[in-house]
């Protein structure tokens, strides 16, 4: 199964996405769900409008999409699900700094971005181990 890596970024007015490893796939939307839907539409249109020999290799068979967020997009998207206070507990990065990343007042170094994703992955693993 092929993997298509889609980079999602937040601009001032909307979200956009482009493939890091598959030429010709671009998407945009007012929110992340719209970008994901537009990505699938872009793939559908490539398959509809181009002869198969011109399709990128990744979409010729089964594929999965890996969504790679920039930090502001990630914080905005998941900020609707969990608070910055909760993210602070998971990542060890204070709310004010997370807010600065969210609102483009600061750009996180890679070390900070790694702390965010590591904290979120740890939280996700904890959730997966819970039964009710």
Secondary structure, 3 states (H helix, E strand, C coil): CEEEEEEEEECCCCEEEEECCCCCCEEEECCHHHHHHHHHHHHHHHHHHCCHHHCCHHHCCCEEEEEEECHHHHHHHHHCCCCHHHHHHHHCCCHHHHHHHHCCCCCCCHHHHHHHHHHHHHHHHHHHCCCC
